[in-house]
Structure formats: C-alpha cells, structure tokens
Amino acid sequence: MPKQSKRAPGPSADDPVHHPLFARFYARASVQADTRGGIAELRRELLHGVSGRVIEIGAGNGLNFAHYPRAVSEVVAVEPERTLRRLAVEAAQHAEVPVDVVPGAAEALPVKSEAFDAAVACLVLCTVRDLHRSLAELHRVLRPDAELRFFEHGLAPGPGMAAVQRALDRTVWPHLFGGCHTSRDPVAAIEAAGFRIVSRRGFRLPARGPALPTSYCVIGSARRSPA
C-alpha cells in the first residue's frame, strides 16, 4: 500500500467553515447513504478512470478516498470544517492512494496554479459560499484540458419544485444543513467558469417515492479550457 500523506486537523484559525452540529449529523447520514442509498456506487462511477495528481474540494469525511483508482498518484483533499477534516484524516489512512488532507476553502485553494491533472467536486457545490469563485479556483489549479469530475444535486427541472427550492434557500435550508443551497445549477455554473462539458447524466435520488428538494442530481465530467 502506498505511503499515506496526512495532516492533523489545523487550529480554529484554519477553519473558514464551522458547522459542528451539522458535521456530526452529516458524518452519520453520509455513511448510511453510501451503504443503503446507493451513493457508494455513484462515487465509484464518479472516480472511474481518474489518474495523476487530483484535487478534491469539500472532501467531507473522506468517503471518496476508498474509490480512487491506483492510477492516481496523489489526492490533495481540501476540507474547511474541522470535525469533518479530522474524519477525513482517519479515512486517508486506509486509502490505497496517497491522500493529503488540508484545511482551506474552495474560494481560495491553498495550491499552485495548473498543478493538477484532475479535480473532483462531489456534493459540495451546493455549500460553497461563492460558487463562481470556487469554480474559477478549480479552473486556475487545473492544467489546460484537465478534467473536472462532478456529482452534485441542484435545481429541479419543473417550476413547482424549483420555486420551493428557491424559497428554502432564502430561509431555513442553509441554516439547517451547513450552508447547503438546493436551487443552484451546477452544470450551468461549470460551463460559465470556462469548462467544456464532456458528459453528464441527470437522475433523481431517491429514484422512487416523493421527490425531495435535494433529489435532482447530475454526474459527469468537464474539461478545463486552455486559458
């Protein structure tokens, strides 16, 4: 097994996001969603074929780490929330590829420009404080024509649920769910940031039963523009 690269969780000054109650809830709920809700299979689909040096933003508790192919030489996993970052460090110890867990926000990534072969955004673009700046940062740190893999939830296609999502985003939802927004359009934002969509697949989670504000998902890949 490759030697792991890990960092201990930083001090509070390194925590641009602090949602300790939500972080503990998410840590439990995300594991259940992986094992019972089919999310683990989607993580495998998201990361299939990724190689080289990879940056992952909003790595959470590190559930993606187990699914990185061995062709990945290093993962730099950026996580702003201290509780989740500590769990990510633990997950990195069991990964089959080197994972370096670092504090930082997607809006100001603590890495050099054009330093990565691929980037991963997995259920995180809903929570970043500035969506356009975060994607601009991903564009900055990727090499020309490098790949962005994304798996996100976002704006519903129908006007009824979309109106509900926007109302929730203006009121209680971000406060209850760690800054999450339900009505963002991740694909449109990725394209606006200078990426070319290569593939995308829209679907609903859960596939059956009543739709939730977070049910409308997309998984796919995009390429960074040359400049």
C-alpha positions in Angstrom: 0.0 0.0 0.0 1.4 3.5 -0.9 2.6 5.6 2.0 -0.2 8.0 3.1 0.3 11.7 3.3 -1.7 13.1 6.1 -2.0 16.3 8.1 -3.6 16.7 11.5 -6.6 19.0 11.7 -5.5 22.6 11.9 -6.3 25.1 14.6 -9.5 27.2 14.6 -7.8 29.9 12.6 -7.6 27.5 9.7 -11.3 26.8 9.8 -13.1 29.0 7.3 -16.3 27.0 7.9 -17.6 25.9 11.3 -20.7 23.7 11.4 -20.0 21.3 14.3 -23.6 20.1 14.8 -24.2 19.6 11.1 -20.8 18.0 10.6 -21.7 15.3 13.2 -25.1 14.7 11.5 -23.5 14.6 8.1 -20.9 12.1 9.2 -23.5 9.6 10.2 -26.0 10.3 7.4 -23.4 10.1 4.6 -22.2 6.7 5.7 -25.8 5.4 5.8 -26.4 7.0 2.3 -23.4 5.2 1.0 -24.3 1.8 2.3 -28.1 1.9 2.0 -28.9 4.7 -0.6 -26.5 3.7 -3.4 -24.2 6.7 -3.1 -21.1 4.4 -2.9 -21.8 3.2 -6.4 -22.1 6.7 -7.6 -18.8 7.6 -6.0 -17.2 4.7 -7.9 -18.8 5.9 -11.2 -17.6 9.5 -10.5 -13.9 8.4 -10.0 -13.6 5.6 -12.5 -10.6 6.3 -14.7 -9.2 9.3 -12.8 -5.4 9.4 -12.8 -2.5 11.6 -11.9 -2.5 14.3 -9.3 -6.0 15.1 -8.1 -7.5 17.9 -6.0 -10.8 17.3 -4.3 -12.7 20.2 -2.8 -15.0 19.8 0.2 -13.8 16.3 0.9 -16.0 16.0 4.0 -15.4 12.8 6.0 -13.4 11.2 3.2 -15.9 8.8 1.7 -14.5 9.2 -1.8 -10.9 8.1 -0.8 -11.7 4.4 -0.9 -12.8 4.7 -4.6 -9.8 6.4 -6.1 -8.1 4.2 -8.7 -4.4 3.2 -8.2 -3.5 5.3 -11.3 -3.9 8.3 -9.0 -0.5 9.5 -7.8 -1.8 11.8 -5.1 -5.0 13.3 -3.8 -5.0 16.8 -2.2 -8.3 16.8 -0.2 -9.4 20.3 0.9 -11.9 20.4 3.7 -12.8 23.6 5.6 -14.8 22.1 8.5 -12.7 20.8 11.4 -14.8 17.9 12.5 -15.1 16.5 9.0 -11.5 17.2 8.3 -10.5 15.0 11.3 -12.6 12.2 10.0 -11.1 12.6 6.5 -7.6 12.3 8.0 -8.7 8.9 9.5 -10.2 7.8 6.2 -6.9 8.7 4.4 -5.0 6.2 6.5 -7.0 3.4 4.8 -6.9 4.7 1.2 -4.9 2.8 -1.4 -3.5 6.1 -2.8 -1.7 8.9 -1.1 -4.1 11.4 0.3 -3.1 14.7 1.9 -6.0 16.3 3.8 -5.6 20.1 4.2 -7.6 22.9 5.6 -8.9 25.6 3.2 -11.9 26.9 1.3 -12.8 26.3 -2.3 -12.9 30.0 -2.9 -9.1 30.3 -2.1 -7.4 27.0 -2.7 -4.0 26.7 -1.0 -2.2 25.3 -4.0 -0.3 26.5 -7.1 -1.9 27.2 -10.5 -2.0 24.5 -13.1 -0.7 21.9 -10.7 -3.4 19.1 -11.1 -4.4 16.6 -13.7 -8.0 16.3 -12.4 -10.4 17.8 -9.9 -13.3 16.4 -8.0 -16.4 18.2 -6.8 -18.7 15.8 -5.0 -21.9 17.1 -3.3 -20.0 20.3 -2.4 -21.0 23.0 -4.9 -24.3 23.4 -3.1 -22.4 24.5 0.1 -19.6 26.7 -1.1 -20.1 30.3 -0.2 -19.2 31.7 -3.6 -20.0 29.2 -6.4 -18.4 31.2 -9.3 -15.3 32.0 -7.4 -14.9 28.3 -6.3 -15.1 27.1 -9.9 -12.7 29.8 -11.0 -10.3 28.5 -8.5 -10.7 25.0 -9.8 -10.1 26.3 -13.3 -6.9 28.0 -12.0 -5.4 25.0 -10.4 -6.0 22.5 -13.2 -3.7 22.1 -16.1 -5.0 23.0 -19.6 -7.5 20.4 -20.8 -7.5 18.7 -17.4 -10.7 17.1 -16.2 -13.3 18.1 -13.6 -15.4 15.3 -12.3 -18.7 16.4 -10.7 -21.5 14.7 -8.8 -24.0 17.3 -7.5 -27.6 18.0 -6.7 -29.3 21.1 -7.9 -32.2 23.0 -9.5 -35.3 20.9 -10.3 -36.5 20.9 -13.9 -40.1 21.7 -13.0 -41.2 25.2 -11.9 -43.1 24.0 -8.9 -40.2 22.3 -7.1 -37.8 25.0 -8.3 -39.9 27.6 -6.6 -39.9 25.5 -3.4 -36.1 25.2 -3.6 -35.6 28.9 -4.0 -37.9 29.7 -1.1 -36.0 27.2 1.1 -32.7 28.7 0.1 -33.8 32.2 1.1 -35.0 31.0 4.5 -34.2 27.9 6.6 -32.4 25.4 4.5 -28.8 26.8 4.5 -29.1 27.3 8.3 -30.2 23.8 9.0 -27.9 22.0 6.5 -24.5 23.5 6.8 -24.8 26.2 4.2 -26.4 23.9 1.6 -28.4 25.5 -1.3 -30.9 23.4 -3.2 -31.6 25.6 -6.2 -28.1 26.1 -7.7 -27.5 24.9 -11.3 -24.1 23.2 -11.1 -23.8 22.4 -14.8 -24.5 26.0 -15.9 -22.1 27.3 -13.4 -19.4 24.9 -14.5 -19.8 26.0 -18.1 -19.8 29.7 -17.1 -16.4 29.1 -15.4 -14.8 28.1 -18.6 -15.2 24.3 -18.6 -16.5 22.3 -21.5 -19.0 19.6 -20.5 -17.9 16.2 -21.8 -20.5 14.0 -20.3 -23.5 14.4 -17.9 -26.2 12.1 -16.6 -29.2 13.5 -14.7 -31.1 11.4 -12.3 -33.3 11.5 -9.2 -32.4 10.4 -5.6 -34.3 8.5 -4.4 -35.4 7.2 -7.8 -38.8 6.3 -6.4 -41.2 7.9 -4.0 -41.8 11.6 -3.2 -39.1 14.0 -4.5 -37.0 15.9 -2.0 -35.5 19.4 -2.6 -32.2 17.6 -3.0 -33.4 14.8 -5.3 -32.3 16.3 -8.6 -28.8 15.2 -9.3 -26.2 15.2 -12.1 -23.0 13.3 -12.5 -20.4 13.9 -15.3 -17.2 15.4 -16.4 -15.9 18.6 -17.9 -12.6 19.8 -19.4 -10.8 23.0 -18.5 -10.4 25.5 -21.3 -6.8 26.2 -22.4 -6.9 29.8 -21.0 
